Amino acid sequence: MKTYKLIISVLIVITAFSFKSADKVTVWMIGDSTMANKSAKAAPETGWGMVMNEFVNTITRVSNHAVNGRSSKSFLDEGRWKVIHDSIKPGDYVIIQFGHNDEKPAENLHTDAATTYKELLRKYIDETRAKGANPIVCSSIVRRQFDGKGNLIDTHGAYIPASKEIALETKTPYVDMEALTRRLVSELGPEKSKSLYLFCKPDEYPNRKNGVQDSTHLNEVGARKVAALFVEDVKKQKLPLQGLLK
């Protein structure tokens, strides 16, 4: 009898845990290397999606599917979106951030800002909503490229306004990460802003024998600051996602 009761108790706990896990809202993230998870050998490189789990509450989980080197086109063509789309539940969120690689000339990556880029963002938006989930469009984060006068150079061109346009056209929440990160990096200036990006001295990390100077990708400090900017703007706009944030 005691054994039977023990088995029943264990089953109740397992069942309760299963329901609890199933009830969690998932925040899906799709994008490129500035958002992506990194392996330990890539240290100190850190995508801002890697740390988003630190900003959500206990009923929420973050599933970051951003991948290095992907554009809105290649992410779709490689079947990466299908995997996510098949798993989206009503009430989930999908954060969409492409642009860094869409501007590249390679045939498997390139999209036109005014046409194919917007069409693909619309596809992600529409298919997210068709599953009863909530899309959020983000512009790309700024590259740390200053001119000789200490002003940041615009490296994304028409892709930034295009992301805003499609968000407005589809009435989708929009977080202008380019503007938010531009303000942060500009305030820090050419030297201090290196503290956010992938800069390290030779042999500072075992996998960085020659050091690195990378003004596109973030380090751990930068990733947390960028994720915090996203969270702050969601709360400032009072977007529904704020109910899942700490």
C-alpha positions as CSV (number, residue, x, y, z in Angstrom):
1,M,0.0,0.0,0.0
2,K,2.8,2.4,0.9
3,T,4.5,1.7,-2.4
4,Y,1.3,2.3,-4.3
5,K,0.8,5.6,-2.5
6,L,4.4,6.6,-3.3
7,I,3.9,5.8,-7.0
8,I,0.7,7.9,-7.1
9,S,2.4,10.8,-5.4
10,V,5.2,10.7,-7.9
11,L,2.8,10.6,-10.8
12,I,0.9,13.6,-9.4
13,V,4.1,15.6,-9.1
14,I,5.2,14.7,-12.7
15,T,1.8,15.6,-14.1
16,A,1.7,18.9,-12.3
17,F,5.2,19.7,-13.5
18,S,4.2,18.8,-17.1
19,F,1.1,21.1,-17.0
20,K,3.3,23.9,-15.6
21,S,5.8,23.6,-18.4
22,A,3.1,23.4,-21.0
23,D,1.5,26.6,-19.7
24,K,4.7,28.6,-20.1
25,V,4.6,31.3,-22.8
26,T,7.5,31.1,-25.2
27,V,9.3,34.2,-26.5
28,W,10.8,33.0,-29.8
29,M,13.7,35.0,-31.3
30,I,14.8,34.9,-34.9
31,G,17.6,36.9,-36.4
32,D,21.3,37.0,-37.1
33,S,24.7,36.8,-35.2
34,T,24.1,40.0,-33.2
35,M,21.2,38.2,-31.4
36,A,22.4,34.5,-31.7
37,N,23.6,32.1,-29.0
38,K,27.3,31.5,-29.0
39,S,29.4,28.6,-28.1
40,A,32.1,28.8,-25.4
41,K,34.8,28.9,-27.9
42,A,33.4,32.1,-29.3
43,A,34.0,34.0,-26.0
44,P,33.7,36.8,-25.3
45,E,31.2,37.2,-28.2
46,T,27.6,37.2,-26.9
47,G,24.3,37.7,-28.8
48,W,21.8,39.8,-27.0
49,G,19.2,37.0,-27.3
50,M,21.5,34.8,-25.1
51,V,20.7,36.9,-22.1
52,M,17.0,37.6,-22.6
53,N,16.1,34.8,-20.3
54,E,17.4,37.0,-17.5
55,F,14.7,39.6,-18.2
56,V,11.6,37.4,-18.3
57,N,9.4,36.1,-15.4
58,T,9.0,32.5,-14.3
59,I,6.0,31.7,-16.5
60,T,8.0,32.6,-19.6
61,R,10.8,30.9,-21.5
62,V,13.0,32.3,-24.2
63,S,13.8,30.2,-27.3
64,N,16.5,31.9,-29.2
65,H,16.9,30.7,-32.8
66,A,18.9,33.5,-34.3
67,V,21.9,32.2,-36.2
68,N,25.2,33.7,-37.4
69,G,25.3,35.0,-40.9
70,R,21.6,34.6,-41.7
71,S,19.3,37.1,-43.5
72,S,15.6,37.1,-43.6
73,K,15.9,35.1,-46.9
74,S,18.4,32.5,-45.9
75,F,16.7,31.9,-42.5
76,L,13.5,31.0,-44.4
77,D,15.2,29.1,-47.2
78,E,17.1,26.8,-44.8
79,G,13.9,25.7,-43.2
80,R,14.7,27.4,-39.9
81,W,11.4,29.3,-39.8
82,K,9.4,26.1,-40.4
83,V,10.8,24.5,-37.3
84,I,9.7,27.4,-35.2
85,H,6.4,28.0,-36.9
86,D,5.4,24.4,-36.3
87,S,6.0,24.8,-32.6
88,I,4.4,28.2,-32.0
89,K,1.5,28.2,-29.6
90,P,-1.3,30.8,-29.2
91,G,-0.1,33.6,-26.9
92,D,3.6,33.1,-27.7
93,Y,5.8,36.0,-29.0
94,V,8.1,36.1,-31.9
95,I,10.9,38.8,-32.0
96,I,12.1,39.4,-35.5
97,Q,15.4,41.2,-36.2
98,F,17.1,40.9,-39.6
99,G,19.0,43.3,-41.8
100,H,22.8,42.9,-41.1
101,N,23.1,40.2,-43.7
102,D,20.2,41.2,-46.0
103,E,22.3,44.0,-47.4
104,K,25.1,41.7,-48.4
105,P,25.4,40.9,-52.2
106,A,25.5,37.1,-51.9
107,E,22.6,35.6,-53.7
108,N,21.6,33.3,-50.8
109,L,21.4,36.3,-48.5
110,H,20.5,39.5,-50.3
111,T,17.1,41.1,-50.2
112,D,16.0,44.4,-51.5
113,A,15.0,46.8,-48.7
114,A,12.0,48.2,-50.5
115,T,10.6,44.8,-51.8
116,T,11.8,41.4,-50.8
117,Y,13.0,42.4,-47.4
118,K,9.6,43.8,-46.5
119,E,7.8,40.9,-48.1
120,L,9.7,38.4,-46.0
121,L,9.2,40.4,-42.8
122,R,5.5,40.5,-43.6
123,K,5.5,36.7,-44.1
124,Y,7.0,36.2,-40.6
125,I,4.5,38.6,-39.2
126,D,1.4,37.1,-40.9
127,E,2.4,33.5,-40.1
128,T,3.1,34.3,-36.5
129,R,-0.4,35.8,-36.2
130,A,-2.0,32.9,-38.0
131,K,-0.8,30.7,-35.1
132,G,-2.4,33.1,-32.6
133,A,1.0,34.5,-31.5
134,N,2.3,38.0,-31.3
135,P,5.1,39.3,-33.6
136,I,7.5,42.2,-32.7
137,V,9.7,43.7,-35.3
138,C,13.1,45.1,-34.4
139,S,15.5,47.1,-36.5
140,S,19.2,46.0,-36.5
141,I,21.5,47.1,-33.8
142,V,24.0,49.8,-34.8
143,R,27.5,49.0,-36.0
144,R,30.2,50.8,-34.1
145,Q,31.7,52.7,-37.0
146,F,32.7,56.3,-36.4
147,D,33.8,58.9,-38.9
148,G,36.8,61.2,-38.2
149,K,34.6,63.6,-36.3
150,G,33.3,61.1,-33.8
151,N,29.9,60.6,-35.5
152,L,28.4,57.1,-36.1
153,I,28.2,56.1,-39.8
154,D,24.9,54.7,-41.1
155,T,25.7,51.2,-42.4
156,H,22.2,49.8,-42.8
157,G,20.7,52.3,-45.2
158,A,17.2,51.7,-46.3
159,Y,16.8,48.5,-44.2
160,I,16.1,50.5,-41.0
161,P,13.2,52.6,-42.4
162,A,11.9,49.5,-44.3
163,S,11.6,47.6,-41.0
164,K,9.6,50.4,-39.5
165,E,7.4,50.8,-42.6
166,I,6.4,47.1,-42.6
167,A,5.7,47.3,-38.9
168,L,3.4,50.3,-39.4
169,E,1.7,48.7,-42.5
170,T,0.9,45.5,-40.5
171,K,0.2,47.3,-37.2
172,T,2.9,45.3,-35.5
173,P,4.8,46.5,-32.4
174,Y,8.2,48.0,-33.4
175,V,11.3,48.4,-31.3
176,D,13.9,50.6,-33.1
177,M,17.0,48.9,-31.8
178,E,19.1,50.9,-34.3
179,A,18.1,54.2,-32.8
180,L,18.4,52.9,-29.2
181,T,21.9,51.4,-29.7
182,R,23.0,54.4,-31.8
183,R,22.2,56.7,-28.9
184,L,24.0,54.5,-26.4
185,V,27.1,54.1,-28.6
186,S,27.2,57.8,-29.5
187,E,27.1,58.8,-25.9
188,L,30.0,56.5,-25.0
189,G,32.0,57.7,-28.0
190,P,34.7,56.0,-30.1
191,E,36.8,54.6,-27.3
192,K,34.4,53.8,-24.4
193,S,32.0,52.1,-26.8
194,K,34.5,49.4,-27.4
195,S,33.5,48.1,-24.0
196,L,30.2,46.9,-25.6
197,Y,31.7,45.1,-28.6
198,L,34.1,42.3,-29.4
199,F,37.4,43.8,-28.5
200,C,40.1,41.9,-26.7
201,K,43.9,41.8,-26.5
202,P,46.0,38.9,-27.9
203,D,45.8,35.8,-25.6
204,E,43.2,37.5,-23.4
205,Y,41.0,34.6,-24.3
206,P,42.4,31.1,-25.1
207,N,40.6,31.1,-28.4
208,R,41.7,34.6,-29.4
209,K,45.4,34.2,-29.7
210,N,45.7,37.3,-31.9
211,G,43.1,39.4,-30.2
212,V,40.1,40.8,-32.0
213,Q,38.6,44.2,-33.0
214,D,35.0,43.7,-34.1
215,S,32.6,46.6,-34.2
216,T,29.6,44.6,-35.2
217,H,29.3,41.8,-32.6
218,L,28.7,42.3,-28.9
219,N,30.5,41.0,-25.8
220,E,28.7,39.9,-22.6
221,V,28.4,43.5,-21.2
222,G,27.1,44.8,-24.6
223,A,24.6,42.0,-24.9
224,R,23.1,42.7,-21.5
225,K,22.9,46.5,-22.2
226,V,21.3,45.9,-25.6
227,A,18.8,43.4,-24.1
228,A,18.0,46.0,-21.4
229,L,17.4,48.6,-24.0
230,F,14.9,46.3,-25.7
231,V,13.1,45.6,-22.4
232,E,13.0,49.3,-21.4
233,D,11.5,50.2,-24.7
234,V,8.8,47.5,-24.5
235,K,7.9,48.8,-21.1
236,K,8.0,52.5,-22.3
237,Q,5.6,51.6,-25.2
238,K,3.5,49.5,-22.8
239,L,3.5,46.6,-25.3
240,P,1.7,43.4,-24.1
241,L,5.0,41.7,-23.8
242,Q,5.8,43.8,-20.7
243,G,3.5,41.5,-18.7
244,L,6.1,38.7,-19.1
245,L,9.1,40.8,-18.1
246,K,10.7,41.3,-14.7
